[in-house]
Amino acid sequence: MESQCMKGQKRPTGRPWRLKVLGGPPRLRRPLPKLGHPREAAVARMSTQSTNPPKPKAPHQPPGIPKSPSCQRRHTLPASEFRCLTLEDAVSAFEIEREAFISVLGICPLYLDEIRHFLTLCPELSLGWFEEGCLVAFIIGSLWDKERLMQESLTLHRPGGHIAHLHVLAVHRAFRQQGRGPILLWRYLYHLGSWPAVRQAVLMCEDVLVPFYERFGFHAVGPCAISVGSLSFTELHCSLRNHPFLRRSSGC
């Protein structure tokens, strides 16, 4: 009816007619889907959404509440791991040791061939701290069978000995001043405490480091018989019987 009234009327120049169709012919009406069924309702909602909907934001986790395993970042390697060293770790250990000692003392407690030597003979007397598979700190030791250290104790391993000789403790430069050295040493002493045959731990160090090792139960027994060039050292002993680490429950 409205279209018949428009017959004979001139179309204004530059202004199109806006034809208002009430209902319109059947072919122009797009039937709406019936929303009674859940699947059809989901299709209807999807048709009105953008083809690239925004990604939902992860819910905020309140502080102090641990995340569930499904929300944590997955690692192909453990985030933090303590284990004995292997021959494959020798080069990494030497690089850490060389940077830590040569720049200060001009020498290394153990050179690469000596590290490989001890990791072949007694890898169980070493302990490394790994972060996502990378070595960041380590201790290498061997067994000794005399009351005091001697020059040959630098290169020998006595399988029947009752004394653990700590040759070197080194931390990667990027992980220093973080308390990793003390934590590693506590763990190493705890590791030695699980060996019934090992009764004592010994080491030699410069005088300036004596207070550091005394915090862990070591005590100075006098000048060490070992000297390297112009360097002299103090020998320290630590009894593994009734040691504080046996009562330690800090989780280190």
C-alpha positions in Angstrom: 0.0 0.0 0.0 2.8 2.4 0.8 4.5 1.5 -2.4 1.4 2.4 -4.4 1.2 5.9 -2.8 4.7 6.5 -4.0 3.9 6.0 -7.6 3.9 9.2 -9.5 6.0 11.1 -6.9 9.3 12.4 -8.1 12.4 11.3 -6.4 14.3 14.2 -4.9 17.6 14.9 -6.4 20.6 13.7 -4.3 18.4 12.2 -1.6 17.5 8.5 -1.8 14.2 7.2 -0.6 14.3 5.2 2.6 11.8 2.5 2.1 10.4 1.3 5.3 9.1 -2.3 4.9 6.8 -3.6 7.5 7.4 -7.3 7.6 8.7 -7.5 4.0 8.3 -10.3 1.6 9.2 -13.8 2.9 12.5 -13.9 0.9 13.8 -10.8 2.8 13.1 -12.0 6.3 15.9 -14.0 7.8 14.4 -16.6 10.2 16.0 -16.6 13.6 17.2 -19.9 15.0 15.2 -21.5 17.7 17.1 -21.2 20.9 15.4 -24.0 22.7 18.3 -26.5 22.1 21.7 -25.7 23.8 23.6 -26.5 20.6 21.5 -24.2 18.5 21.8 -21.5 21.1 25.6 -21.8 21.0 25.6 -21.5 17.2 23.4 -18.4 17.4 25.8 -16.8 19.9 28.8 -17.6 17.8 27.3 -16.0 14.7 27.1 -12.6 16.6 30.7 -12.7 17.9 33.8 -11.5 16.1 36.0 -14.0 14.3 38.9 -13.0 16.5 37.6 -12.7 20.0 39.9 -11.3 22.7 41.8 -13.8 24.7 40.5 -14.2 28.2 42.8 -12.9 31.0 44.1 -15.3 33.6 42.5 -14.8 36.9 44.5 -12.9 39.5 46.2 -15.1 42.0 46.2 -13.7 45.6 49.6 -13.4 47.1 50.8 -16.1 49.4 48.7 -18.8 47.7 50.7 -21.4 45.7 49.6 -21.9 42.1 48.2 -25.2 41.1 50.4 -27.4 38.9 48.3 -26.7 35.9 49.0 -22.9 36.2 52.8 -23.2 36.8 55.3 -22.8 34.0 56.4 -26.2 32.7 60.1 -26.9 32.5 61.8 -29.6 30.5 64.5 -29.5 33.3 64.1 -29.0 37.0 64.1 -25.4 38.1 66.6 -26.1 40.9 68.5 -29.4 41.4 71.2 -30.7 43.6 73.1 -33.8 42.4 76.6 -35.3 42.1 78.7 -34.1 39.2 79.5 -36.3 36.2 82.3 -36.1 33.6 80.0 -34.1 31.4 80.0 -31.3 34.0 83.8 -31.0 34.2 84.2 -28.2 31.7 81.4 -26.1 33.3 82.9 -26.6 36.7 86.4 -25.6 35.5 85.0 -22.4 33.8 83.3 -21.4 37.1 86.5 -22.2 39.1 88.8 -20.4 36.8 86.9 -17.2 36.9 86.5 -17.4 40.7 90.1 -18.2 41.6 92.6 -17.2 38.9 91.4 -13.5 38.9 92.1 -13.5 42.7 94.9 -16.0 43.4 96.3 -16.6 40.0 95.8 -20.3 40.5 93.0 -22.9 40.5 92.6 -25.5 43.3 91.8 -28.0 40.6 92.6 -27.8 36.9 90.4 -29.4 34.2 92.4 -32.7 34.1 92.3 -32.9 37.9 88.5 -32.3 38.0 88.1 -35.1 35.5 90.4 -37.3 37.6 88.3 -36.9 40.7 85.0 -37.1 38.9 86.2 -40.5 37.5 87.4 -41.9 40.8 84.8 -40.5 43.3 82.0 -38.6 41.7 79.8 -39.4 44.7 82.0 -37.0 46.8 81.0 -34.1 44.6 77.8 -32.0 44.7 76.5 -29.5 42.2 73.7 -27.0 42.2 71.9 -26.7 38.9 69.4 -24.1 37.8 67.3 -25.2 34.8 70.1 -27.6 33.8 73.0 -25.1 34.2 75.7 -25.6 36.8 75.8 -22.5 39.2 77.8 -23.8 42.2 79.7 -27.0 43.1 82.0 -28.8 45.6 84.5 -31.5 44.7 86.0 -33.7 47.3 87.9 -37.0 47.8 88.8 -39.4 50.6 92.0 -39.1 52.7 93.5 -41.4 55.3 95.9 -39.3 57.3 95.3 -36.9 60.2 96.7 -33.9 58.4 96.7 -32.9 54.8 99.9 -33.4 52.7 101.1 -32.3 49.3 99.9 -35.6 47.7 96.4 -35.1 49.1 95.9 -32.6 46.3 95.7 -35.3 43.7 95.1 -38.6 45.6 91.9 -40.4 46.5 92.1 -43.0 49.2 89.0 -45.3 48.9 89.6 -46.7 52.4 89.9 -43.3 54.1 87.6 -41.9 56.7 88.3 -38.2 56.0 86.6 -36.2 53.3 88.9 -33.7 51.8 87.1 -30.7 50.2 89.2 -29.5 47.3 87.1 -26.7 46.0 83.9 -24.8 46.6 83.0 -22.3 43.8 79.9 -20.3 42.8 79.2 -18.8 39.4 79.8 -15.0 39.4 76.1 -14.3 38.4 74.9 -16.2 41.5 77.2 -14.8 44.2 76.1 -12.7 47.1 72.9 -14.8 47.2 73.8 -17.2 50.0 74.3 -20.1 47.7 77.7 -21.0 49.0 76.5 -21.6 52.6 73.5 -23.5 51.4 75.6 -25.8 49.2 78.1 -26.4 52.0 75.3 -27.3 54.4 73.9 -29.8 51.9 77.3 -31.2 51.2 78.0 -31.8 54.9 74.6 -33.4 55.2 75.5 -35.6 52.2 78.7 -36.7 53.9 76.8 -37.4 57.1 75.0 -40.2 55.3 78.3 -42.1 54.9 79.0 -44.1 58.1 82.6 -44.5 57.1 83.3 -40.8 56.8 84.0 -39.3 60.2 85.5 -35.9 59.4 85.7 -33.2 56.7 88.9 -31.2 56.2 89.9 -28.4 53.9 92.5 -25.6 53.6 91.9 -22.0 52.9 93.3 -18.5 53.3 93.2 -16.9 56.7 90.5 -14.4 55.6 88.1 -17.3 54.9 88.5 -19.0 58.3 85.6 -17.2 59.9 83.3 -18.3 57.1 84.0 -22.0 57.6 83.9 -21.7 61.3 80.2 -21.0 60.9 79.7 -24.6 59.7 81.5 -26.3 62.5 85.1 -26.2 61.1 87.9 -25.2 63.4 91.5 -24.3 62.6 94.2 -26.8 63.5 97.1 -24.7 62.4 99.1 -23.9 59.3 98.6 -26.4 56.4 101.6 -28.3 55.2 100.6 -27.6 51.7 101.8 -24.4 50.0 101.3 -23.3 46.4 104.0 -20.9 45.3 104.1 -18.0 47.7 100.6 -18.8 49.1 100.2 -20.4 52.5 97.0 -21.8 54.0 95.2 -22.7 57.2 94.0 -26.2 57.7 90.5 -26.7 59.2 88.7 -29.8 60.5 85.1 -30.6 61.0 83.8 -33.6 62.9 80.7 -35.2 61.3 79.6 -36.8 64.5 76.9 -34.7 66.3 77.3 -32.0 63.7 74.7 -29.2 63.8 73.4 -30.2 60.3 72.0 -33.4 61.8 69.6 -31.2 63.8 69.1 -28.6 61.1 65.6 -28.3 59.8 65.8 -25.2 57.7 65.1 -27.0 54.5 68.5 -26.0 53.0 
